[in-house]
Amino acid sequence: MLERVKRGELRKRSKIEQLEKNYNVRRKGINTVIEELKQRILAKAAKIKRYEQRIIQYKQNIMFK
C-alpha cells in the first residue's frame, strides 16, 4: 500500500491517513517506512525458516534413535 502511495496510485484519502497514522510516515518519510517494513518481513521469514529447520532436526534425531 505504501508503494502505491509513493507511486501516486492510491487515491483514497482515508486509507492514506490510516497508513500515515500507523507508520508515522510524515515524521519518518515514506522511503524509510517502506524499508523498515521490508526488513521486518525478512526478519519474520528468517524466524520461520529457523523454526522449520529446528523441527526437521528434531524429527531426524528421533528417527536416528
Residue pairs with C-beta under 8 A, 6 or more apart in sequence:
1 10
1 15
1 19
2 19
2 23
2 25
2 30
2 33
2 34
2 37
3 34
4 10
5 16
5 19
5 30
6 30
6 31
6 34
10 16
19 25
20 26
23 33
23 37
24 33
25 33
28 36
